[in-house]
Amino acid sequence: MAKHVAVCIPSGEMVHADFMLSVLHLVQNARVGGFRVSMVNAKFSIVAEARNLCVGAALDAKAEWLLFLDSDMVFPHDTIKRLMSREVPIVGATYPRRMLPLGFIGSRLDGAAFSLADKGMVEASRLPTGCLLIHASVFDKLKAPFFRCGYSEEAGKVLSEDFWFSDRVRELGLPLWCDMDLARQIEHIGSFRFNLREKPER
């Protein structure tokens, strides 16, 4: 029987065109590869709640796997096949933050930042959720809400919903895996402010 994957997209009212093209190629490739794919979209201004709504809809659809994709990402067409081939309950890919200095989001199990020197599967302490595959059974072990923003007393700052999720699943003894080979091929869509100012005098 074909494995059932729900592609979960939390978003606002609009998504990037490049993201949508990536999704179309992803779904086509997955279906040709023998996967059953359902599409889930939750439009909500609070991303943590959008993710929770996605989980509810995916579980209602009896999906075995949930692939979270953020609407500002560009990714390879075989992303589902590659992540599924890792055969672990939680696996994703990090990607560059959208600010300088550039660097990967999240951290390895030892607390160090991900880097281009990392290859293959790397165990993580925290992963972003913009490209994350989760087996449905993981949510049987968690209490709702599955995603929420928290506060890190140690760091003295708000904790994003994806890092909050990372901390919860690791408390349950579930490892987080980052596919660094895939991470090298993911792009994070951002924006720049362009201008035609005259060059300053020397």
C-alpha positions in Angstrom: 0.0 0.0 0.0 1.3 3.5 -0.9 2.6 5.5 2.0 0.3 8.5 2.7 2.1 11.8 3.1 0.3 15.0 4.0 2.1 18.1 2.7 1.4 20.7 5.4 1.7 24.4 4.5 1.0 27.0 7.1 0.6 30.4 5.4 -1.0 33.8 5.2 -3.3 34.7 2.3 -0.5 34.6 -0.3 2.5 32.4 -1.1 5.5 32.9 -3.2 5.3 31.8 -6.9 8.7 30.0 -6.7 7.4 28.1 -3.6 4.3 27.0 -5.4 6.2 25.7 -8.4 8.4 23.7 -6.1 5.3 22.2 -4.5 3.9 21.2 -7.9 7.1 19.5 -8.9 7.3 17.8 -5.4 3.8 16.4 -5.6 4.2 15.2 -9.1 7.5 13.5 -8.3 6.1 11.9 -5.2 3.0 10.5 -6.9 5.1 9.1 -9.8 7.2 7.5 -7.1 4.3 5.7 -5.6 3.4 7.9 -2.7 -0.1 9.0 -1.8 -0.1 12.8 -1.2 -2.6 15.0 0.5 -2.4 18.8 0.6 -3.1 20.6 3.8 -3.1 24.4 4.1 -3.9 26.4 7.2 -4.1 30.2 6.8 -3.6 31.9 10.2 -1.7 35.0 11.3 -0.1 33.0 14.2 2.2 30.4 12.7 2.2 28.1 15.7 -1.6 27.9 15.5 -1.4 27.3 11.7 0.9 24.4 12.3 -1.5 23.0 14.9 -4.4 23.3 12.4 -2.3 21.5 9.8 -1.6 18.6 12.2 -5.3 18.2 13.0 -6.3 18.2 9.3 -3.5 15.7 8.4 -4.4 13.3 11.2 -8.1 13.6 10.2 -7.1 12.5 6.7 -5.3 9.5 8.2 -1.9 10.5 6.9 1.0 8.4 8.0 3.5 11.2 7.5 3.4 15.0 7.7 5.8 17.0 5.7 5.9 20.7 6.8 6.9 23.1 4.2 7.0 26.9 4.7 5.7 29.1 2.0 9.0 31.0 1.6 11.1 27.9 0.7 12.4 26.4 -2.6 13.4 22.8 -2.4 14.3 19.8 -4.7 11.4 17.9 -6.4 12.5 14.6 -4.8 12.4 16.0 -1.2 9.7 13.5 -0.1 11.6 10.5 -1.5 14.9 11.6 0.0 13.5 12.2 3.5 11.4 9.1 3.5 14.4 7.0 2.6 16.1 8.0 5.9 13.6 5.8 7.8 13.5 7.8 11.0 10.4 9.3 12.7 11.6 12.9 12.5 13.9 14.2 9.8 14.2 17.5 8.1 16.7 19.9 6.5 18.0 23.2 7.8 18.3 26.2 5.6 19.9 29.7 5.6 18.5 32.4 7.8 17.3 35.5 5.8 19.7 38.0 7.3 23.4 38.7 7.5 25.6 37.1 8.6 24.3 34.1 6.6 24.2 30.8 8.4 22.1 27.7 8.9 19.1 27.8 11.3 19.1 25.4 14.3 22.0 23.5 15.9 23.6 20.1 16.1 23.2 17.8 19.1 26.4 19.2 20.6 24.9 22.8 20.4 27.2 23.9 17.6 25.7 25.6 14.6 25.2 23.6 11.4 27.9 24.3 8.8 28.8 23.4 5.2 31.3 21.0 6.6 28.4 18.8 7.9 27.4 16.0 5.5 24.8 13.3 5.5 22.6 12.7 8.5 23.5 14.9 11.5 21.6 14.6 14.8 20.2 18.0 15.9 19.3 19.6 19.2 17.0 22.0 17.4 15.6 22.1 13.8 13.5 24.7 11.9 10.2 23.4 10.7 10.2 24.9 7.2 11.1 21.5 5.7 10.4 18.8 8.3 9.0 15.2 7.9 7.3 13.8 11.0 5.7 10.4 11.4 2.1 10.7 12.6 2.8 8.5 15.7 5.0 11.3 17.1 1.8 13.3 17.8 0.3 10.4 19.8 3.2 11.0 22.2 2.7 14.7 22.5 0.1 16.8 24.3 -1.8 19.5 22.3 -0.9 22.1 21.4 1.9 20.5 19.4 3.4 23.9 18.5 3.5 27.0 20.6 5.9 29.8 21.3 7.7 29.6 24.6 10.3 31.5 26.6 13.9 30.5 27.2 14.9 31.6 30.7 18.5 30.6 30.0 18.7 32.7 26.8 16.3 35.4 28.1 14.3 35.5 24.9 11.2 34.2 23.2 11.5 30.6 21.8 10.1 30.1 18.3 7.4 27.4 17.8 9.8 25.1 15.9 12.5 25.2 18.5 9.8 24.7 21.2 8.7 21.6 19.3 12.3 20.4 19.0 12.7 20.6 22.8 9.4 18.7 23.5 10.2 15.8 21.2 13.8 15.5 22.5 12.4 15.4 26.1 10.5 12.3 25.0 13.7 10.7 23.9 13.0 11.1 20.1 16.0 12.1 18.1 15.9 14.9 15.6 17.8 14.3 12.3 19.0 16.8 9.8 19.7 15.8 6.2 22.6 18.1 5.4 22.9 16.9 1.8 19.3 18.1 1.3 20.0 21.3 3.3 22.6 22.4 0.7 19.8 22.5 -2.0 17.2 24.4 -0.1 16.7 28.1 -0.6 15.0 30.6 1.8 13.1 33.3 -0.1 13.8 36.8 1.2 13.7 40.4 -0.1 16.2 43.2 -0.6 15.7 47.0 -0.8 17.1 48.3 -4.0 18.1 51.9 -4.7 19.9 54.0 -7.3 21.6 56.5 -5.0 24.6 58.3 -6.3 28.0 57.1 -5.1 29.2 59.1 -2.1 32.0 61.5 -2.8 35.5 60.3 -1.7 
